[in-house]
Amino acid sequence: MSITLQQLLLILPNAGRQAGLFVGVLNTAMSKYGIVTPKRIAAFIAQVGHESGHLTRLVESLNYRADRIVALGNAASPGSRWRSLVPRAAELAGSSARMGNAVYGGRMGNGPEASGEGYIYRGRGLIQITGKDNHHACGEALGVDLINHPELLEQPQYAALSAAWYWSVNGLNTLADAGDIQNIGSLINTGSKGKIPNGAADRLALYQTALRVLA
């Protein structure tokens, strides 16, 4: 089963002209990774639609106001990276590069903050591939050099393929078959099951819309 342009726009109406750029590459990516039943397609389109703002955001901006950094940090677990950024809020505000290096430096295969790799390997794609290790693994799977050219994930073809690859390696088809939309969102948004993901209501609403459209 594949999805048509009309169906994609019914599910993600804010995609606009982006839908035409993505419908073909989404079908190719979904076919490659077994996202081929109505429930799997509905779950996948709902999640990538939420994550990418209806296919319009393909790279993590990390441009935060100081008060937002403080709010996110105070809401994070004690001892977490985000909590450690609260005293640095004024320094990091308004700079995607400084923020990316502070958040991701020394994690996920990235060099230390001063290396600049936190920003270089910030999230990209329809389901944001984040960190040097993940860029390497995804690049190996897709046969492209995402270490030297992480910007490839901002192209529709690789934005879609990387999302479907992530979906597959995290076993999300199995959760889609079970209709477990919350845990799909939890794995994508938090990295583990059992947590309520950001935007849970929107993810579910998009899924329910997609099921109706694809029926």
Secondary structure, DSSP 8 states (H G I E B T S, - for coil): ----HHHHHHH-GGGTTHHHHHHHHHHHHHHHTT--SHHHHHHHHHHHHHHTTTTT--B------HHHHHHHHHHS-TTSHHHHTGGGHHHHTT-HHHHHHHHHTTSTT---GGGSHHHHT--BTTTTB-SHHHHHHHHHHHTS-TTT-GGGGGSHHHHHHHHHHHHHHTTHHHHHHTT-HHHHHHHHHHSSTTS--TTHHHHHHHHHHHHHHH-
